[in-house]
Amino acid sequence: MRLKSPGWRKLLIGIATAALAAGAVTYTGTTSSAYADVQVKTDSKTGADGKQYWVENHLVGGDVDKIRSENNGQRKEWLLVWAGDENIADTAVKDVKNLPGTLAGGLNKVKNALPGPDFLAVIDATKGSPTYGKVVNTATVGPLVENEPHHMQYVWHKGDTIYAGALFLAATYAFDVSALPELKLKGVSLPTQTLGGSVPDAYWVLKDGTAYGTYMGGPVAPGPYTYANGQTVVGNGFAGSPGEVVRFDQNAQVLSQTSAATPRGDNSKLCENLPTLGQPTCANPHGIQAREDLNTLVTSDYAEPRNIILDPVKQPSPYLRRPTVRTWDISDRNNPKLKSVSYLPDGPRGNDYDPLYAESRAVMETTVTNLPGHRGAFAQTMQGGAVFYTPDITKPDPHWYEVWDDGASGKALSANNDSVGASSNGGWIQTSPDDRFLYRAIQGRQKGTLGPDDPGTTGGFYALNIENLLAQGPDWAGPGIQTKEQARSGADNGVLPTLAGAAAINPGTPGAGPHWGAYDNFELGEDGFYHETTSPDRVAVSNYFVARSGLDGDHKVNIVNLTPDGRASVDQDFRDEFTGQVGINFNRKSWPHGDFGNAKPHSELFVVADADVK
């Protein structure tokens, strides 16, 4: 097994360390001529290193009250999008993948190679608003730049802090959104505060306002690291293995760090590490969701991150993509205890392609059920292109069954798609609050993935009806999908999920669908205030993964409307304020904070100001 290029490895580690070592990395720019009357408001906090960190609001059209009154008195709903500045390290990957060629070619092509600020875009998501789809604020963070903004939590409730992770810099930001469209910074966690892990991914907010976060990468320094609970693990360094679970307070201050490593190691064949570890591990937690009423946390292992991000030229070993899901006992919230490590099964097409595309490979996300009578959870695989279910996460050793193949939704997204789920590049998966539907976003298969004649597939959003499956209760024992025909057709046997609706994103462009999403858990009541709903009627999706992995996207954000029975259609009214095209385009020259060019929208949330929600 070859080692990765040290130059590529140093790129990621250097990004994370250089900004901190340098102190304040500043950027320069002028207020964009495309936006008039931009009011700038800055809120800062002192970090653990004694330096100032800030969020700087760039409010378009005047002060907050003026922006909030643009809808004839109707209260507003907002879509927050956590986005990164596109830079030379992103665009150069395209040249590396198309050798012969040089990085110098990338330098000549990129339009905004200089470092720029990352930001939370605040977009008017109010139905019927005359400014529907307008970017009304870009809240930039500093002094760190080129964070590679990644995920926030999966859903927002009134009073919640917004937790937002910086993938490459191993930082977590905490934002106060009570007075939207203006944001304030509550705090920031720096890499020096989470030495037991790196590469933060996703967050789950608890009812007390604290949050668990997954740090997919290993301890910052290679070698042994001892956690506060007494566990000692040997890791292979920043962005390596094994990762951890971190609990944060409402200001992003660390309450606890817990290694995700299995005490005796994981399967040596299925869990490869580079460099090799004495105890092989698949512990690279990505997705995270909890059932507090069951005192159970579920995390899904995706990949050893540095060896995926830093090798865009050739496919790394398939065994750097993980097939594992972990359950935790969180009776003691500050001391999660690992209960089980489950290996997802390979399905009926497991040997048809490279092992990288077996159904079990790359468990990116997991989602729990919500109602008290349900104890199940779902998991999905990015390269494997399949959905799995376990009926009871409280069992000592949960058994997972394949219940859906992404290929079964292919024709519903595009008549030109095949019915093969391999390498569907699915990301977001989420149960609806009423447990009726399972929502899914897939980017689609890139052209040439399964062979030189592979045309690829169109990606998009789809919804599955899961009522019959959940009705089987916690003792359901399968079977799941057994044959290739079941996988391709969407096996309707009266129990397994059925396709309720689908909406193509970027039809005809293989691999350009959405990676992430969020459902709208608010509805406007007759009293003029927003209230939470258990039946969402729309979701937002974003078409971007991680450019440096070689899987980028068109950098658009779309809204998909849902009917009560789960049918889906792209919202034709949610249009870019400059191009007039459907979807908000983050590839633009100008932003409220200046002419910094293209940005990369990774994750999103529907949020309402505290004064406007009951």
Secondary structure, DSSP 8 states (H G I E B T S, - for coil): -----HHHHHHHHHHHHHHHHHS---------TTS-SEEEEEEEEE-TTS-EEEEEEEEETSSHHHHHTTTTT----EEEEEEEE--HHHHHHHHHHT-S--HHHHHHH-S--S----EEEEEE--TT-TTTT-EEEEEEEES-----B---BS---TT--EEEEETTTTEEEEEE-TTTTS-EEEEEE-GGG-TT-EEEEEEEE-TTS-EEEEEEEB-SSSEEEE-TTS-EEEE--BTSS--EEEEE-TTS-EEEEEE---TT---TTT---SS--SS-----EEEEEEEGGGTEEEEEE-B-HHHHHT--SS---GGGB--EEEEEE-SSTTS-EEEEEEE----TTTTSS-GGGSTTS-EEEEEE--STT-B-EEEEETTT-EEEEESBTTSSS---EEEEEGGGGHHHH-TT--S--TT--EEEEEE-TTSSEEEEEE----TTTTSTT------EEEEEE-HHHHTT-TT-------SHHHHHHT--SSSS-EEEEEEESSTTSTT-S-SEEEE--EEE-TTSSEEE-SS--EEEEE---BGGGTB----EEEEEEE-TT--EEE-TT-B-TTT--BBEE---S-BTTBS---EEEEEEEEE--GGGB-
